[in-house]
Amino acid sequence: MSNVSFNIDYLSPTGLIGFWVLFIGLIFTGVMFYFVFFRLDENEDSYKDKKRKKLEQENQKQRISRLYPKGKYF
């Protein structure tokens, strides 16, 4: 074992390593805050969700057309 010990002052907020840990932590926190709170308002549907909604709309049109048929008497 060597006589050189690790100086714990490097990990303090004023030390070199501590500053970078805080800096990267702030950037990471900002990015997570953006994705959690601001991206929730966007309504982007997936391909399967769009396909499902289109199929439901077509089924609804078919059910309505069965209730109100267009025959030769109308």
Summary of the structure (lengths in Angstrom):
residues: 74
radius of gyration: 30.6
end to end distance: 99.4
largest distance: 103.6
contacts: 117
relative contact order: 0.05
helix: 69%
strand: 0%
